[in-house]
Amino acid sequence: SIIGPSIIRLTVQAALAFDNQLAVLELTGDQMIATIENAVSRVPALDGRFPQVAGMFLEYDALQPGIEGQSSVTTPSRIRTLVITRRDGSEDVLVDNFVARGDLNRTFVLATNDFLSTGGDGYAALSVAPKLEVTTIGEQEIMESYIGDFLGGSVDLPEPLAGPRV
């Protein structure tokens, strides 16, 4: 894990070894359900597709059949509850008690890495969603900029550290 606003570059490179670009996508409700069903489709197995999310509340039942690799899902299987926080802070209930709610043509904006956005790890719904933006730089440079610009830190500590920790 990355600790503190001032770290060595090797730490950023190790944490973000694939150095993916980031993509911002617009998904319909059925594509979002397909995405999250895929994310939990193999639980309890350890699998790289398990999601790391923000701005969502998710409950799922791993005893239900997993759905993976679909570009659209209108009937949830494992997702019990999926609530998505909109940009304005309002909450949009997409799935409640295993039932999709509301107009599934409404859209959601999601940021992810370009590997997943092209369908990696079975995320077929992400590969068909319109891309609103894709960064021209990778995650390592994005992280370094964030640490410097927003945290006031730096990513240029010497390696090895002058005063190594014991």
C-alpha positions in Angstrom: 0.0 0.0 0.0 1.0 3.6 -0.6 1.5 5.5 2.7 2.0 9.2 3.0 2.3 11.9 0.4 6.0 11.5 -0.2 7.1 8.1 -1.5 9.6 6.4 -3.8 8.7 6.0 -7.4 9.2 2.2 -7.2 6.3 2.1 -4.8 4.0 3.7 -7.4 5.3 1.4 -10.1 4.8 -1.7 -7.9 1.3 -0.7 -6.9 0.2 0.1 -10.5 2.4 -2.4 -12.4 0.2 -2.6 -15.5 0.1 1.2 -15.9 -3.3 1.1 -17.5 -4.9 4.2 -19.0 -8.2 5.2 -17.4 -11.5 5.3 -19.3 -14.8 7.0 -18.5 -17.8 5.1 -19.9 -21.5 5.7 -20.1 -23.5 2.6 -19.3 -27.2 1.9 -19.4 -28.9 0.2 -16.4 -28.8 -3.2 -18.0 -25.1 -2.8 -18.8 -24.4 -1.8 -15.2 -26.2 -4.8 -13.9 -24.2 -7.0 -16.3 -21.0 -5.4 -15.2 -21.7 -5.9 -11.5 -23.0 -9.4 -12.0 -19.8 -10.3 -13.8 -17.8 -8.7 -10.9 -19.3 -11.0 -8.4 -19.8 -14.0 -10.7 -17.0 -16.2 -9.3 -17.2 -15.5 -5.6 -16.1 -17.2 -3.4 -13.2 -18.0 -5.7 -10.3 -15.5 -5.7 -10.6 -13.8 -9.0 -9.2 -10.6 -10.5 -12.6 -9.5 -11.6 -13.9 -8.8 -8.1 -14.7 -5.1 -8.0 -13.1 -2.2 -6.2 -15.9 0.3 -6.3 -16.7 3.7 -5.0 -20.1 5.5 -5.2 -22.0 2.3 -5.0 -23.8 0.2 -2.3 -23.8 -3.5 -3.3 -25.2 -6.6 -1.6 -25.0 -9.9 -3.4 -25.7 -13.6 -2.7 -22.9 -15.9 -3.7 -25.2 -18.9 -3.4 -27.1 -17.8 -6.5 -25.8 -18.7 -10.0 -23.1 -16.4 -11.3 -23.6 -14.5 -14.6 -20.4 -13.6 -16.4 -19.4 -12.2 -19.8 -22.7 -10.7 -20.7 -23.2 -7.2 -22.3 -26.7 -6.8 -20.9 -28.6 -8.3 -17.9 -32.1 -7.3 -17.1 -32.8 -10.0 -14.4 -30.2 -9.9 -11.6 -29.0 -13.3 -10.2 -26.5 -12.6 -7.5 -27.1 -8.9 -7.0 -29.6 -8.3 -4.1 -29.1 -4.6 -3.9 -27.3 -2.1 -6.1 -27.6 1.6 -5.3 -25.5 4.1 -7.2 -24.7 7.6 -6.0 -25.1 10.2 -8.7 -22.8 13.2 -9.1 -25.3 15.4 -7.3 -25.2 13.1 -4.3 -28.6 11.5 -4.9 -29.0 7.8 -4.7 -30.4 5.8 -7.7 -31.7 2.3 -6.8 -30.9 0.1 -9.7 -31.5 -3.3 -8.0 -33.7 -3.9 -5.0 -34.4 -7.4 -3.6 -33.0 -9.1 -6.7 -35.3 -7.0 -9.1 -34.1 -4.4 -11.5 -35.8 -1.1 -10.8 -36.7 1.9 -13.0 -36.0 2.5 -16.7 -33.0 0.3 -17.6 -32.2 2.7 -20.5 -31.1 5.4 -18.0 -27.4 6.0 -18.0 -24.6 5.9 -15.4 -21.0 7.2 -15.8 -18.3 4.8 -14.7 -14.5 5.2 -14.6 -12.3 2.1 -14.9 -9.0 1.1 -16.4 -8.7 0.5 -20.2 -8.1 -3.3 -19.7 -11.6 -3.7 -18.2 -13.1 -1.2 -20.6 -12.2 -3.4 -23.6 -13.8 -6.5 -22.1 -11.0 -7.9 -20.0 -11.9 -10.3 -17.2 -15.3 -10.9 -18.8 -16.5 -7.3 -18.6 -18.4 -7.6 -22.0 -20.8 -4.8 -21.0 -17.9 -2.3 -20.6 -16.6 -3.2 -24.1 -19.8 -2.1 -25.8 -20.4 1.0 -23.6 -19.6 4.4 -25.2 -16.3 5.8 -24.0 -16.6 9.4 -23.0 -12.9 9.8 -22.4 -9.7 7.8 -22.2 -6.5 9.3 -20.7 -3.4 9.6 -22.7 -1.2 8.8 -19.7 -1.1 5.8 -17.5 -2.1 5.2 -13.9 1.4 5.7 -12.6 1.7 9.2 -14.0 -1.9 10.0 -12.8 -1.0 8.8 -9.3 2.2 10.8 -9.3 0.3 13.9 -10.4 -2.3 13.3 -7.7 0.3 12.9 -5.0 2.1 16.1 -6.1 -0.8 18.3 -7.1 -3.5 17.4 -4.6 -1.6 16.0 -1.6 1.3 18.3 -1.8 3.7 15.4 -1.7 6.4 14.1 -4.0 7.3 10.9 -5.8 11.0 11.3 -6.0 12.4 10.2 -2.7 15.8 8.5 -3.1 16.1 4.8 -3.1 17.4 3.4 -0.9 16.1 5.9 1.7 18.8 7.9 3.4 17.5 6.9 6.8 16.1 3.4 6.3 13.3 2.3 8.6 13.9 -0.7 10.9 
